[in-house]
Amino acid sequence: MNIVAIPAVSLHPILAHQGGWDEILLVAGPIAVIVGLLALVKRRIDAQMNVASTESNDPEQGSSDDVDRSAFDSRSDSA
């Protein structure tokens, strides 16, 4: 039976305090993921707001600017 020695590759030298860059990645990685997710959510919300504003300004359905706002004015004009 021939036993061949295979050198084991250890990750210890790679992950063991290489000047602090690995700790920076452990902090910056999750922060980058959170910032990316927030940017994605903001982009989706902005897109939904644009769709909603174009639907509300559709001339066939009437605009919200057609409402007589003087009926909602609580100030008295008798001064």
Buried (B, 14 or more C-beta within 10 A) or exposed (E): EEEEEEEEEEEEEEEEEEEEEEEEEEEEEEEEEEEEEEEEEEEEEEEEEEEEEEEEEEEEEEEEEEEEEEEEEEEEEEE
